[in-house]
Amino acid sequence: MSERIKTFKEFYSYYLSQHRKKWTRIFHFAGTLLVIAVIIYVLQSGKERFLWYLPIFGWGLSAFSHYVFEKNVPTTFKYPVFTLISDFRMFFELLTGKLTFKA
């Protein structure tokens, strides 16, 4: 995509096109679930030292899936805010069945 995306609606469609493979979606789902779990744990325990897990789970698992399964570059580099929002949207759409793990 050479033209800069301006709206979230446009971006989310592009985002899903970059997350077509089953295992990419599974790794993103697992990463987002682990991010949520870490945040809840830190809030309940007060152990902020566990926050360093967030980029490992949130970005590491996702990036791994792009390089191994999708064979593309994560959208995080060009659209960091839209990507973060899209990660959570895709997570909740997978959780509720609006999206499936098979694209």
N, C-alpha and C positions, 0 to 999 in steps of 0.2 A: 504494500500500500504506500504510494508515494505522496498522496495528498493528505494533509493534516486533518484529522477528524475533529469536529467542533462540538458535537452534541453527544450526550451519553447514549441516547437511543441508537445513533449511528455506531457508536463504539461497541455497544453490547452485541450487536449483530456481528461485527468484526471479531470481537472477543470469542464468541461461540464458534466462529469459523476457525479459530486457532486452537480450539479445544474439542476436536472432533473424535479423537480416539478414546475408547473406553478406559484405558489405563491412565490417560492424562486426567480424565475427570475423576477417577478413583483417587489418584494421588493428590489432586487439588482438594477434593472432599476431605480426605484424611488430614491434610495439612491444616485446613481451616478448622476442622473439628479439634485438632490438637491445640491450635491457637486459642480457641474459645476455652478449652479445658485449662490451659496455662493461665489465662487471664482470670478465670474463676478461682483457680487455686491461689494465685497471688493475692487476689482481693480478700479471700477468706483467711489465708494464713499470714498475710503481711510479709511474705518472703520475696521481696523484690528481686533477689538474686536470680530467680528463675525466669525473669523477663528475657534474659539472653537466649532462651529457647525460641522465642517468637520468630526471629528471622530464619532460624534453622528449619522450624516446622512450616512456617508460612511461606517463605520464599524458597528454601532449599528443596523441599519435596516437589513443589510446583516446577521449579527450574529443571530439576532432574527429569521430570516427566516430559518437558518440552524437548530437551536434548535427546532423550532416549526413545520416546514413543512418537511424538509429533514431528520431530526433526525440524523444528522452527525455533525462533528466538522469542522468549517471553515478552509479552506486551508491556511489562513493567518498565522496561528501559525507556520507552517512548511516551507512555501514558500512565505514570505511576498512580495517580489518584483514581482515574477511571478504572484501572486494573484492580485496585484494592476494593472498590465498590462492587465491581463485577465478580470478584472472587466470592464475596459474601452473597451476592444475589444468586450466582450459580449454585452455591452450597445450599441455600434455602429452597431453590427450585428443584434441586436433586432430592432434598429431604422431603419435600411435599409431593413429589411425583410430577411436577410440571415439566421437568426435564428428566431424561433417563440417562443412565450411565453409558448406554449405547447411543451414539449420536445418529 
